[in-house]
Amino acid sequence: MSSTPPRLRIISANLNGIRSAASKGFLDWLPAQDADFVCLQELKAQAGDMSAAMLNPPGLYGYFHYAEKKGYSGVGVYARRQPDQVIQGLGIPEIDAEGRYLELVYEGLSVISLYLPSGSSGEHRQAAKFAFMEHFYRHLGQLAACGREVVLCGDWNIAHKEIDLKNWRGNVKNSGFLPEERAWLTRVLDELGWIDVYRVLYPDATGEAYTWWSNRGQARAKNVGWRIDYHIATRGIAQTAQAASIYKEQWFSDHAPLTLDYRWELAPATDQ
């Protein structure tokens, strides 16, 4: 009998356009990662834009929630094994039209790709972000009580604490680091019991923890970044997390892929 411990590898990657990321080598990079799940955000594509390789990379099944607006938002999950159920959206039409939530359900586990709105383009989008956060907080409470372990991956568009971005003093009045946003994420963790898995593993990580850099100026070269991509998980599976890595050797978008390994094994499929 094999004594190899189980391992579940989950990657979160905001692609800033799946077609753009593919042209920069994302799909070529993917097979060597040996991932069980790859949660994608910001597809900026509809079904008709997707190539066969984008829809189903070798060894993986692709599931997607596209935005209605062309070239905008959208999330997806690549999975090594087909789920028992696929849930698209939160059941709120104005939110679901933007393609921001996709959940794959297995026995004992849900894996979710999330793209929380940005409020940086104006007051109307900040208002939409706050509305999303209000709805989503209730949903997170329901998920926490669903009886399954949950790993919720994605671009949350919030840097939680001062340690999570380079220039925090200059951003206290900017979307992504507003006191209200940060307090909301604190409530998600402290009141609902969710775990920021990377931060538990690496509580003191600073610049090496950043996952997003502005395209303006020399932000990437100077590592003036933000940590806004997360694995937020229920306690049971979070406690099995072994290691995390942020891939920066190649650049597929303005975000870097975040990989977590969990000592976890999916329950055997019952219909095989």
TASULVEN-V881588 format. One record per residue. N is the residue number from 1. SS is DSSP state (hx for helix, st for strand, lp for the rest). BURIAL is # if it has 24 or more other C-alpha atoms within 12 Angstrom, else .. Layout:
BEGIN
n:N ss:SS burial:BURIAL
n:N ss:SS burial:BURIAL
END
This chain:
BEGIN
n:1 ss:lp burial:.
n:2 ss:lp burial:.
n:3 ss:lp burial:.
n:4 ss:lp burial:.
n:5 ss:lp burial:.
n:6 ss:lp burial:.
n:7 ss:lp burial:.
n:8 ss:st burial:#
n:9 ss:st burial:#
n:10 ss:st burial:#
n:11 ss:st burial:#
n:12 ss:st burial:#
n:13 ss:st burial:#
n:14 ss:st burial:#
n:15 ss:lp burial:#
n:16 ss:lp burial:#
n:17 ss:lp burial:#
n:18 ss:hx burial:#
n:19 ss:hx burial:#
n:20 ss:hx burial:#
n:21 ss:hx burial:#
n:22 ss:hx burial:#
n:23 ss:hx burial:.
n:24 ss:lp burial:.
n:25 ss:lp burial:.
n:26 ss:hx burial:#
n:27 ss:hx burial:#
n:28 ss:hx burial:.
n:29 ss:hx burial:.
n:30 ss:hx burial:#
n:31 ss:hx burial:.
n:32 ss:hx burial:.
n:33 ss:hx burial:#
n:34 ss:lp burial:#
n:35 ss:lp burial:#
n:36 ss:lp burial:#
n:37 ss:st burial:#
n:38 ss:st burial:#
n:39 ss:st burial:#
n:40 ss:st burial:#
n:41 ss:st burial:#
n:42 ss:lp burial:#
n:43 ss:lp burial:#
n:44 ss:lp burial:#
n:45 ss:lp burial:#
n:46 ss:lp burial:#
n:47 ss:hx burial:#
n:48 ss:hx burial:.
n:49 ss:hx burial:.
n:50 ss:lp burial:#
n:51 ss:lp burial:.
n:52 ss:hx burial:.
n:53 ss:hx burial:.
n:54 ss:hx burial:#
n:55 ss:hx burial:#
n:56 ss:lp burial:#
n:57 ss:lp burial:#
n:58 ss:lp burial:.
n:59 ss:lp burial:.
n:60 ss:lp burial:#
n:61 ss:st burial:#
n:62 ss:st burial:#
n:63 ss:st burial:#
n:64 ss:st burial:#
n:65 ss:st burial:#
n:66 ss:lp burial:#
n:67 ss:lp burial:#
n:68 ss:lp burial:.
n:69 ss:lp burial:.
n:70 ss:lp burial:.
n:71 ss:lp burial:#
n:72 ss:lp burial:#
n:73 ss:lp burial:#
n:74 ss:lp burial:#
n:75 ss:st burial:#
n:76 ss:st burial:#
n:77 ss:st burial:#
n:78 ss:st burial:#
n:79 ss:st burial:#
n:80 ss:lp burial:#
n:81 ss:lp burial:#
n:82 ss:lp burial:#
n:83 ss:lp burial:#
n:84 ss:lp burial:.
n:85 ss:st burial:.
n:86 ss:st burial:#
n:87 ss:st burial:#
n:88 ss:st burial:#
n:89 ss:lp burial:#
n:90 ss:lp burial:#
n:91 ss:lp burial:.
n:92 ss:lp burial:.
n:93 ss:hx burial:.
n:94 ss:hx burial:.
n:95 ss:hx burial:#
n:96 ss:hx burial:#
n:97 ss:lp burial:.
n:98 ss:lp burial:#
n:99 ss:lp burial:#
n:100 ss:lp burial:#
n:101 ss:st burial:#
n:102 ss:st burial:#
n:103 ss:st burial:#
n:104 ss:st burial:#
n:105 ss:st burial:#
n:106 ss:st burial:#
n:107 ss:lp burial:.
n:108 ss:lp burial:#
n:109 ss:st burial:#
n:110 ss:st burial:#
n:111 ss:st burial:#
n:112 ss:st burial:#
n:113 ss:st burial:#
n:114 ss:st burial:#
n:115 ss:st burial:#
n:116 ss:lp burial:#
n:117 ss:lp burial:#
n:118 ss:lp burial:#
n:119 ss:lp burial:#
n:120 ss:lp burial:.
n:121 ss:lp burial:.
n:122 ss:lp burial:.
n:123 ss:hx burial:.
n:124 ss:hx burial:.
n:125 ss:hx burial:.
n:126 ss:hx burial:#
n:127 ss:hx burial:.
n:128 ss:hx burial:#
n:129 ss:hx burial:#
n:130 ss:hx burial:#
n:131 ss:hx burial:.
n:132 ss:hx burial:#
n:133 ss:hx burial:#
n:134 ss:hx burial:.
n:135 ss:hx burial:#
n:136 ss:hx burial:#
n:137 ss:hx burial:#
n:138 ss:hx burial:.
n:139 ss:hx burial:.
n:140 ss:hx burial:#
n:141 ss:hx burial:.
n:142 ss:hx burial:.
n:143 ss:hx burial:#
n:144 ss:hx burial:#
n:145 ss:lp burial:.
n:146 ss:lp burial:.
n:147 ss:lp burial:.
n:148 ss:lp burial:#
n:149 ss:st burial:#
n:150 ss:st burial:#
n:151 ss:st burial:#
n:152 ss:st burial:#
n:153 ss:st burial:#
n:154 ss:st burial:#
n:155 ss:st burial:#
n:156 ss:lp burial:#
n:157 ss:lp burial:#
n:158 ss:lp burial:#
n:159 ss:lp burial:#
n:160 ss:lp burial:#
n:161 ss:lp burial:#
n:162 ss:hx burial:#
n:163 ss:hx burial:#
n:164 ss:hx burial:#
n:165 ss:st burial:#
n:166 ss:lp burial:#
n:167 ss:lp burial:#
n:168 ss:lp burial:#
n:169 ss:hx burial:.
n:170 ss:hx burial:.
n:171 ss:hx burial:.
n:172 ss:lp burial:.
n:173 ss:lp burial:.
n:174 ss:lp burial:#
n:175 ss:lp burial:#
n:176 ss:lp burial:#
n:177 ss:lp burial:#
n:178 ss:lp burial:#
n:179 ss:hx burial:.
n:180 ss:hx burial:#
n:181 ss:hx burial:#
n:182 ss:hx burial:#
n:183 ss:hx burial:.
n:184 ss:hx burial:#
n:185 ss:hx burial:#
n:186 ss:hx burial:.
n:187 ss:hx burial:.
n:188 ss:hx burial:#
n:189 ss:hx burial:#
n:190 ss:hx burial:.
n:191 ss:lp burial:.
n:192 ss:lp burial:#
n:193 ss:lp burial:#
n:194 ss:lp burial:#
n:195 ss:st burial:#
n:196 ss:st burial:#
n:197 ss:hx burial:#
n:198 ss:hx burial:#
n:199 ss:hx burial:#
n:200 ss:hx burial:#
n:201 ss:hx burial:.
n:202 ss:lp burial:.
n:203 ss:lp burial:.
n:204 ss:lp burial:.
n:205 ss:lp burial:.
n:206 ss:lp burial:#
n:207 ss:hx burial:#
n:208 ss:hx burial:#
n:209 ss:hx burial:#
n:210 ss:lp burial:#
n:211 ss:lp burial:#
n:212 ss:st burial:#
n:213 ss:st burial:#
n:214 ss:lp burial:.
n:215 ss:lp burial:.
n:216 ss:lp burial:.
n:217 ss:lp burial:.
n:218 ss:lp burial:.
n:219 ss:lp burial:.
n:220 ss:lp burial:#
n:221 ss:lp burial:.
n:222 ss:lp burial:.
n:223 ss:lp burial:#
n:224 ss:lp burial:#
n:225 ss:st burial:#
n:226 ss:st burial:#
n:227 ss:lp burial:#
n:228 ss:lp burial:#
n:229 ss:st burial:#
n:230 ss:st burial:#
n:231 ss:st burial:#
n:232 ss:st burial:#
n:233 ss:st burial:#
n:234 ss:lp burial:#
n:235 ss:hx burial:#
n:236 ss:hx burial:#
n:237 ss:hx burial:#
n:238 ss:hx burial:#
n:239 ss:lp burial:#
n:240 ss:lp burial:#
n:241 ss:st burial:#
n:242 ss:st burial:#
n:243 ss:st burial:#
n:244 ss:st burial:#
n:245 ss:st burial:#
n:246 ss:st burial:#
n:247 ss:lp burial:#
n:248 ss:lp burial:#
n:249 ss:lp burial:.
n:250 ss:lp burial:.
n:251 ss:lp burial:#
n:252 ss:lp burial:#
n:253 ss:lp burial:#
n:254 ss:lp burial:#
n:255 ss:st burial:#
n:256 ss:lp burial:#
n:257 ss:lp burial:#
n:258 ss:st burial:#
n:259 ss:st burial:#
n:260 ss:st burial:#
n:261 ss:st burial:#
n:262 ss:st burial:#
n:263 ss:lp burial:.
n:264 ss:lp burial:#
n:265 ss:lp burial:.
n:266 ss:lp burial:#
n:267 ss:lp burial:.
n:268 ss:lp burial:.
n:269 ss:lp burial:.
n:270 ss:lp burial:.
n:271 ss:lp burial:.
n:272 ss:lp burial:.
END
